[in-house]
Structure formats: structure tokens, C-alpha cells
Amino acid sequence: QVQLVESGGGLVQAGGSLRLSCAASGRSFGAYNMGWFRQVPGKEREFVAGITWRGNTAYRDFTKGRFTISRDNAQNTVYLQMNSLKPEDTAVYYCAVDRTYRRTYYSTDGLSYENWGQGTQVTVSS
């Protein structure tokens, strides 16, 4: 069974940076798209960034120019580099694996993903 463990969250001042990691165990995920999502209490979980099994990336508009998603299949790890953080980026960040083997497009729908990690808290102070 695949287990995902996020890390790298924390408290940072506005304008600062964090690098989130998502380490997978249980099987290789090299043939699956991966996604980062975030959730604020009282709000729905939202897609942040995704990377296909081929390495193509996709971002929500609010992240462009600030966040970068990458993957290291040899390490079974996905990263989310977050720069120029804003207070509105405060949330619990989750990673997940696409349910579909070698999906040819990225999905922003959380229902397309499984094996959610426990999340890592990111807090950006103003």
C-alpha cells in the first residue's frame, strides 16, 4: 500500500520561502501524476500544482511565478518550492497520487487522486 508523507511546512514571514517534500513508500509512482493541494479550515480543498508522469507541470493561477513543482522518481519524492509566500498561502498542504496509470493529462479534481498524506501546515505571517 502506498503511503505519502509530507514535510517541510512551518512558520515563515511574508516574502519568505519553504520547500515541501512528499515522500512515497509502498510502490513506485513514476508512472503516475502527482498533485499538491491545500486546505484552509472551513473551505474546500483546492488544487495547487500538479506534475504528470512525463514531467509536465500545471499550476493554479495564484501560484504562477512563485511555486515550482518537481519530482525525483529515483527517490519517489515530489517537491513544492514556494517562494514569495503571502499570508493567504497559509493552509495545510497535501500531496496525493493520481488514481489512473499514466493519465495523459493532469487533473485538478481531488477525486482523481488517492493515498493522501497527513498534510503539512504552512503558516505565513504578515
Buried (B, 14 or more C-beta within 10 A) or exposed (E): EBEBBBBBBEEBEEEBEBBBBBBBEEBEBBBBBBBBBBBEEEEEBBBBBBBBBEEEBBBBEEBEEBBBBBBEBEEBBBBBBBEEBEEEBBBBBBBBBBBBEEBEEBBBEBEBBBBBBEBBEBBBEE
